[in-house]
Amino acid sequence: MKLKNVRISFCQNLFVPGKMKNAKPEDKAKYSATFLIPKNDPQLKDIQAEIERVAALEWRDKAPAILKGLMAENRVCLHDGDTKPDYDGYEGNMYIRASSNDENRDGTKRAPPVVIDADKTILTVKSGKPYAGCYVNCAITIKAQNNEWGKRINAYLNVVQFLRDGDAFMSGVETEDDFDDVSNIGADDLA
């Protein structure tokens, strides 16, 4: 499904896969980003409908009860931003965290999500876009998980398109382009 004109947050693993702070050593690195959606945005109805649809496909008649339990346990990809008061931009929004694995179960590498500019040219980490706080369009896939790791409703990251600038969140990541070449500076210049 496509989400349009949403703010991106926690996108430091959009180009380079990483593990979450509380990851186990055996957990695989993932590409990931979080998307903020205003609570009055009509796209939320589409997201909720897709969550209910994939739950019904997986759990049939038990889907409403299972989905209610998953929501109570915070095991659904759509969350209330008001529960994250310390995070820039979350208040008054819902958020959806999407990720995709770096590797398949057999250990072969998986293609990263496609990241493009407004004109559809491919972006790299050096472009500085997208950054936490800007606006993007994205394509995600919502799927039910029902395996040895439990039941969940997950969002998988497919494509992110930079749409327009926004006020950067404080969690931005510095890149090598944010520094000057200081290789010719002597020790006396640093004193």
PyMOL commands that set and color helices and strands:
alter all, ss='L'
color gray80, all
select helices_A, chain A and resi 43-72+81-83+125-127+176-178+187-190
alter helices_A, ss='H'
color red, helices_A
select strands_A, chain A and resi 2-9+30-38+78-80+93-101+114-116+135-147+150-164
alter strands_A, ss='S'
color yellow, strands_A
deselect
rebuild
show_as cartoon
